[in-house]
Amino acid sequence: MAAPVACEALTAAAFAPFGQVLSATSGVGVVANQGTAMRVNWAAALHNLRADAKPNLAIFRSAARTLPLQLALLERHPCSTQAFLPLVVSRMLVCVAPTLADGSPDLAQVRAFIGDSGQGVNYNVGVWHHPIVALDRDADLAMLAWEDGTALDCQEHWLALPITVAQG
């Protein structure tokens, strides 16, 4: 059995190969709303590779889980980025993997990140990841991806052996 994957803090630098970390402090802000707000523009690199796909802004309610956690599958969105923005979140677990030359996930290189209540993520097109996991308490998250109702919306890769993710 492989050693557990240890969680690390969700930082922009560590997550950069997989996408962007979204937060109010993730970019240069400009004053907005008559000086009562700070607006961070272009916080994520959003992409859609299908002309007929439409943006789907969905709300996920995720039941809280605990660590250690067994990962049984990874998924990817081969034609769209996918962003998750916290609405009500304590902490969340974000697990990702690079892609091998044959298109499958590199299970030997799985990484696990713990994001806090003020952080979201935007997965780059085609990035293998585990579905979002709420930690500490149930969570509500907004999700944005381009979808057209076909199998290219989401591809799943079921693992022959589970991968354990443990607290770092």
C-alpha positions in Angstrom: 0.0 0.0 0.0 1.3 3.4 -0.9 2.1 6.0 1.7 -0.7 8.5 2.5 -0.7 11.8 0.6 -0.1 14.5 3.1 -2.2 17.7 2.9 -0.5 21.0 2.3 -1.7 24.6 2.5 -3.6 25.9 -0.5 -1.3 28.6 -1.9 -1.2 30.2 -5.4 2.4 29.0 -6.0 1.8 25.4 -5.0 -1.5 25.1 -6.9 -0.3 27.0 -10.1 0.3 23.8 -12.2 -3.4 22.9 -11.7 -5.2 26.3 -11.8 -5.7 29.4 -9.7 -6.5 30.0 -6.1 -9.3 32.5 -5.8 -9.5 35.0 -3.0 -10.0 38.7 -2.3 -6.2 38.9 -1.9 -5.3 36.9 -5.0 -4.6 39.9 -7.3 -4.2 43.6 -7.5 -7.5 45.2 -6.5 -9.1 48.4 -7.7 -11.4 50.6 -5.7 -15.1 50.1 -6.6 -18.6 51.0 -5.4 -17.8 54.6 -4.5 -14.8 53.5 -2.4 -16.6 50.9 -0.3 -15.2 47.8 -2.0 -12.1 46.4 -3.6 -12.5 44.6 -6.9 -10.0 42.0 -8.1 -10.4 41.7 -11.8 -9.5 38.6 -13.9 -9.1 36.5 -10.8 -9.3 33.3 -12.8 -8.3 32.1 -16.3 -11.7 30.9 -17.5 -11.8 28.8 -20.7 -14.3 26.9 -22.8 -13.3 24.8 -25.8 -16.8 24.0 -27.1 -18.9 26.5 -29.1 -22.2 24.9 -28.0 -21.4 24.6 -24.3 -23.1 27.1 -22.0 -21.8 28.5 -18.7 -23.4 26.6 -15.8 -23.4 28.5 -12.5 -24.4 25.8 -10.0 -24.6 25.6 -6.2 -23.1 22.6 -4.5 -24.0 21.6 -0.9 -21.2 19.3 0.3 -21.5 17.1 3.4 -18.6 17.4 5.8 -16.0 14.6 5.8 -13.0 13.9 7.9 -9.3 13.0 7.4 -7.9 10.6 6.7 -10.0 10.1 3.5 -9.9 7.4 0.9 -10.0 8.7 -2.7 -11.8 6.2 -5.0 -12.0 8.3 -8.2 -10.7 11.4 -9.9 -12.5 13.4 -12.6 -11.7 16.1 -15.1 -13.4 18.5 -17.5 -11.5 18.2 -20.8 -13.2 21.2 -22.5 -13.7 23.7 -19.7 -12.2 25.2 -16.6 -14.2 24.6 -13.4 -14.3 27.1 -10.6 -15.5 26.7 -7.0 -16.2 29.7 -4.9 -17.0 29.4 -1.2 -20.4 30.6 0.0 -20.4 28.9 3.4 -17.2 27.0 4.0 -15.0 26.3 7.0 -12.2 24.4 5.2 -12.1 22.3 2.0 -9.9 19.6 0.7 -8.7 20.0 -2.9 -6.9 16.9 -4.5 -5.3 17.1 -7.9 -3.1 15.0 -10.2 -1.0 15.7 -13.3 -1.9 14.0 -16.5 0.2 11.2 -18.0 1.0 11.1 -21.8 -1.9 8.6 -22.3 -4.3 11.1 -20.8 -4.8 9.2 -17.5 -4.1 10.8 -14.1 -0.6 10.3 -12.6 -1.6 8.6 -9.4 2.0 8.7 -8.1 1.9 12.5 -8.1 -1.5 13.2 -6.4 -1.4 16.3 -4.3 -3.8 17.4 -1.6 -4.4 21.0 -0.4 -6.5 22.4 2.4 -8.2 25.7 1.6 -9.7 28.0 4.2 -13.1 29.8 4.2 -11.9 32.7 2.0 -10.4 30.6 -0.8 -11.8 29.1 -3.9 -10.2 27.3 -6.8 -10.3 27.3 -10.6 -9.1 24.1 -12.2 -7.4 24.5 -15.5 -9.0 22.7 -18.5 -8.4 18.9 -18.2 -6.9 18.9 -14.7 -7.6 15.6 -12.9 -9.1 16.3 -9.4 -11.2 14.7 -6.8 -14.7 16.2 -6.2 -14.6 19.0 -3.6 -14.6 17.8 0.0 -15.9 19.9 2.9 -14.0 19.6 6.1 -15.2 20.5 9.7 -18.8 21.2 8.6 -21.1 21.0 5.6 -20.3 23.6 2.9 -22.0 25.5 0.2 -20.0 26.4 -2.9 -20.8 28.1 -6.2 -19.4 26.2 -9.2 -18.9 27.6 -12.7 -18.1 25.4 -15.8 -19.2 25.3 -19.4 -21.4 22.3 -20.1 -23.5 20.9 -23.0 -24.9 17.7 -21.5 -22.5 15.4 -23.2 -19.8 13.0 -21.8 -17.2 15.7 -22.4 -18.7 17.7 -19.5 -17.0 15.4 -17.0 -14.8 12.3 -17.4 -14.3 10.0 -14.4 -11.3 7.7 -13.6 -12.1 5.1 -11.0 -9.0 4.0 -9.0 -8.1 0.3 -8.8 -6.8 0.9 -5.3 -7.9 3.8 -3.1 -5.5 6.6 -2.3 -5.4 7.8 1.3 -5.2 11.5 2.1 -4.0 12.4 5.6 -3.6 15.5 7.6 -0.2 17.1 6.7 
